[in-house]
Amino acid sequence: MKRIFGAALCGMMMIGIAAAATLKVDKTKSRIQVDGKSTGHTFTGTLEDYTARVSGNVQDLEPSSFTLSWEFNDLKTEDEKRDKNMIKWLGGGMPKGSFKFLKTWEKAGTKYAQGEIKINGVSKKIDFPYTVKKEGDWITIDGTAKLDYEDFKLPIIRALAVMTVDPELTVRFHIVGEL
């Protein structure tokens, strides 16, 4: 009986190991962008470099781990002056951010994830919808999250007494990787 139980346990563990996989993120096919609004116009920042580590179950495409880290100096808005002012606003130097996946769930046919994002030394849990597609050995993860930069103890951005950057930002991600 002990041998049968031991063999069954080993078999279940091997199935679990075989189903788990790590994604090799292809940054040329992936993108992480932040959309902002200010008085009179909108803008988008694109994260040009970052470190992403993703793993999960190949069969049901459920994530088991997703970490992301970046330097804000790599967030480019196509306006060099705005980019320099953003770094000053974040305290100067080499400000960093990070995200760590916590859990997923499904509601009314939509998948949601929760993670902890850290900006300006402040951590906050965020929830957002996401999708995962598998085509051959390629996995694509898409999602959109809303952030309020005031939640990270950052001040409202004002310029020339009339221009204000809305504190609500939209983060869009399209992560593509090979198993």
C-alpha positions as CSV (number, residue, x, y, z in Angstrom):
1,M,0.0,0.0,0.0
2,K,2.8,2.4,0.9
3,R,4.5,1.7,-2.5
4,I,1.3,2.4,-4.4
5,F,0.7,5.7,-2.5
6,G,4.4,6.7,-3.0
7,A,4.2,5.9,-6.8
8,A,1.0,7.8,-7.1
9,L,2.4,10.8,-5.3
10,C,5.6,10.7,-7.5
11,G,3.4,10.5,-10.6
12,M,1.3,13.5,-9.6
13,M,4.4,15.5,-8.8
14,M,5.9,14.6,-12.2
15,I,2.7,15.7,-14.0
16,G,2.8,19.0,-12.1
17,I,6.5,19.6,-13.0
18,A,5.8,18.7,-16.7
19,A,2.9,21.2,-16.8
20,A,4.9,24.1,-15.4
21,A,7.0,26.2,-17.8
22,T,9.0,29.4,-17.9
23,L,8.4,32.0,-20.6
24,K,11.4,33.4,-22.4
25,V,10.1,37.0,-23.0
26,D,10.8,38.4,-26.4
27,K,11.1,42.2,-25.9
28,T,11.0,42.8,-29.6
29,K,7.5,41.5,-29.7
30,S,6.4,42.7,-26.3
31,R,5.5,46.2,-25.1
32,I,4.6,47.9,-21.8
33,Q,3.0,51.4,-22.2
34,V,1.6,54.0,-19.9
35,D,-1.2,56.4,-21.1
36,G,-1.6,59.7,-19.5
37,K,-3.9,62.8,-19.9
38,S,-3.0,66.4,-19.3
39,T,-4.9,69.6,-20.0
40,G,-5.3,69.7,-23.7
41,H,-3.6,66.5,-24.8
42,T,-2.8,62.9,-24.1
43,F,0.6,61.1,-24.2
44,T,2.0,57.6,-24.1
45,G,5.2,56.4,-22.4
46,T,6.8,53.2,-23.6
47,L,9.1,51.2,-21.4
48,E,12.1,50.5,-23.5
49,D,13.8,48.1,-21.1
50,Y,12.7,46.0,-18.2
51,T,13.2,42.6,-16.6
52,A,10.3,40.2,-16.7
53,R,10.1,36.7,-15.4
54,V,7.0,34.7,-16.1
55,S,6.1,31.1,-15.4
56,G,2.9,29.1,-15.2
57,N,0.9,26.0,-16.2
58,V,1.1,25.2,-19.9
59,Q,-2.1,23.2,-19.9
60,D,-4.5,25.7,-18.4
61,L,-2.4,28.8,-19.0
62,E,-2.6,29.9,-15.3
63,P,0.3,31.9,-14.1
64,S,2.3,30.8,-11.1
65,S,4.8,33.7,-11.1
66,F,5.2,37.0,-12.9
67,T,7.7,39.6,-11.8
68,L,8.6,42.8,-13.5
69,S,11.2,45.4,-12.6
70,W,12.2,48.6,-14.4
71,E,14.0,51.9,-14.2
72,F,11.9,55.0,-14.9
73,N,14.8,56.3,-17.0
74,D,13.7,53.7,-19.5
75,L,10.1,55.0,-19.8
76,K,10.1,57.2,-22.9
77,T,7.3,59.5,-23.9
78,E,8.8,61.0,-27.2
79,D,9.2,64.3,-25.3
80,E,12.7,64.6,-23.8
81,K,11.7,67.5,-21.6
82,R,8.7,65.6,-20.2
83,D,10.9,62.5,-19.6
84,K,13.5,64.6,-17.6
85,N,10.7,66.3,-15.6
86,M,9.3,62.9,-14.8
87,I,12.6,61.8,-13.3
88,K,12.8,65.0,-11.2
89,W,9.2,64.4,-10.1
90,L,10.1,60.9,-9.0
91,G,13.0,62.3,-6.8
92,G,15.8,62.2,-9.4
93,G,18.6,59.7,-9.8
94,M,17.6,56.2,-11.0
95,P,14.0,55.7,-9.7
96,K,12.8,52.1,-10.0
97,G,9.5,50.3,-10.1
98,S,8.5,46.7,-9.7
99,F,5.4,44.4,-9.9
100,K,4.9,41.0,-8.4
101,F,1.9,38.7,-9.3
102,L,-0.2,37.5,-6.3
103,K,-3.2,35.6,-7.6
104,T,-5.9,35.2,-10.3
105,W,-9.6,34.5,-10.5
106,E,-12.4,34.5,-13.0
107,K,-15.6,36.5,-12.9
108,A,-18.4,36.5,-15.5
109,G,-16.0,34.8,-18.1
110,T,-13.2,37.4,-17.6
111,K,-9.8,36.5,-16.0
112,Y,-8.4,38.9,-13.4
113,A,-5.1,39.1,-11.7
114,Q,-3.9,40.8,-8.6
115,G,-0.4,42.0,-8.0
116,E,1.6,44.3,-5.9
117,I,3.2,47.3,-7.7
118,K,5.9,49.4,-6.1
119,I,6.6,53.0,-7.2
120,N,8.3,55.7,-5.3
121,G,9.0,53.3,-2.4
122,V,5.2,52.7,-1.9
123,S,3.6,49.3,-2.6
124,K,0.0,49.0,-3.6
125,K,-2.2,46.0,-4.6
126,I,-3.9,46.3,-8.0
127,D,-6.4,44.2,-9.8
128,F,-6.8,44.1,-13.6
129,P,-8.3,41.9,-16.4
130,Y,-6.0,40.0,-18.6
131,T,-6.0,37.4,-21.4
132,V,-3.6,34.6,-22.3
133,K,-3.3,32.9,-25.7
134,K,-1.1,30.0,-26.8
135,E,0.0,29.5,-30.4
136,G,2.5,26.6,-30.6
137,D,5.3,27.4,-28.2
138,W,4.4,31.1,-28.1
139,I,2.4,32.6,-25.3
140,T,0.8,36.1,-25.4
141,I,-0.4,37.9,-22.3
142,D,-2.4,41.1,-22.6
143,G,-3.9,43.3,-19.9
144,T,-4.7,46.8,-18.8
145,A,-4.5,48.3,-15.3
146,K,-5.5,51.6,-13.9
147,L,-3.2,53.5,-11.5
148,D,-3.6,56.7,-9.6
149,Y,-0.1,58.2,-9.1
150,E,-1.3,60.0,-5.9
151,D,-1.6,56.5,-4.3
152,F,2.2,56.3,-4.5
153,K,2.7,59.6,-2.5
154,L,3.5,61.5,-5.7
155,P,2.2,65.1,-6.0
156,I,-0.3,66.3,-8.7
157,I,1.7,67.5,-11.7
158,R,1.0,71.2,-12.5
159,A,2.7,73.5,-15.0
160,L,2.1,77.1,-16.0
161,A,-0.8,77.4,-13.5
162,V,-3.2,75.9,-16.1
163,M,-1.8,72.6,-17.2
164,T,-2.4,69.5,-14.9
165,V,-1.6,65.9,-15.5
166,D,-4.5,63.7,-14.6
167,P,-3.4,61.4,-11.7
168,E,-5.2,58.4,-13.3
169,L,-2.8,56.5,-15.6
170,T,-3.5,53.4,-17.8
171,V,-0.9,50.8,-18.0
172,R,-1.2,48.5,-21.0
173,F,1.0,45.4,-21.4
174,H,1.5,42.9,-24.3
175,I,4.0,40.3,-23.2
176,V,5.0,37.7,-25.8
177,G,7.3,34.8,-25.0
178,E,8.4,31.4,-26.0
179,L,8.2,28.3,-23.8
